[in-house]
Amino acid sequence: MRIPLKAVTLNAEVFGSGQPIIFLHGNGESSRLFSEMPRLLGDGYACILPDTRGHGKSAYAPLSYDYFADDLKGTIEYMGLKQPIAVGYSDGGITVLKTLVKYPGLIGKAVIAGANLSPAGLRQSSLKLFKLEYFITHSELLNLMITEPNFSDEELSGIDCPTLILAGEKDLVNRQDTMKQHSLIRGSRLKILPGENHYGYVRDNAKLYAAIRDFI
């Protein structure tokens, strides 16, 4: 379906009916990342898979996590959803965090997978590589990764929403950043997935489903 928002028109795939659950992909990806989730969730869920602005089949518009959060709010309101579950991976996880901060009460439950609170929350070797690639390419997507997000402790401690935080044991996001999320978001749950890196447990939708099924 097409979602005409004020700033941009987004594309989203919708499957099933019931409890709404929105899956948000990462930087440079598309909603196809979660193509197996509707089957895995089965009956009882309305599975909503949007493409972020500038990704997949959505139109281009300037990129920032603030804008992404506005788009998520607009999508929820356009579809008439009441406190959906929001599952965000990597940049999608940052978007869910930003939405929790900007729009309290909009989301009913949140899953934050492989997200960082600031560029410094990435492993330094990876951050250096992203900076070098940006120097060569001037990619807007890379610029987003090396300059944002920048959450404050106060913003995170103000979140009042049931939240599950996921990270791979060998994640691109450093463990200190992940633990900080857990310590600041009141009542949050944390799962560190043994042997997993930043990507594998999400690209294998069955592993992601196994990690979130008891929470959702």
C-alpha positions, 0 to 999 in steps of 0.5 A: 500500500502507499502511505501519503505523508506530508513530507514523503510517500512511503510504501508498505506491505501489510499481511494478516489481521489482528494485533498490529506489529510494524517491522523497521529495517536498517540502513540501505535495506528494505522491508524485504528483510522481514519477508518471512515474518508474516508466516512465522507470526501466523494468525492474530497479527497484522504484520506491517512492513514499510520501506523507510524514506529513500529505501525500497519502493518509498520515495526519497526525502531528506534523511534523519532519525527525527524524520524517520520517527515522524514518518513512523508516527504518520504511518501509525496515524494514517493506518489508524493503529492503536499502540502497535508493537514496533520492532526496529533493527539497526537504523530501524531500532534507532527510529523506534527509540527516537519515536519513543522519545518524541511521541510517548504513548504512540507505541505499545511495545518496542523491540530494539535490535542492534541499535546504538545511542551515538556514533561512538556506540559503534565498534571503533574499527567499523566507525573508522571504516564508515568515515573512510567510505563517506570521505570517498563516496559522500553517501547520505546514508553513511553520513547518517551513520557517522553523525547520528543518533545522539540520545541523551541519558535524560531522553532514554530514562524518560521512556515509559514503554515495555521494551526488549533490547536485542544484540548479537554477542559479536555485534557491530554495536559495542556492549557498553552502548547496549548495556546503557540502553538497558540500564536507562530504559526502565523495566527493559529486558535484554537479550544478548544472542550467543554467537550472533553478529549484527546481521545474522539473527535478523536476516534469518527471520526464524532466529528473530522470531524466536528472540521476540515471540515471548515478548510480543 
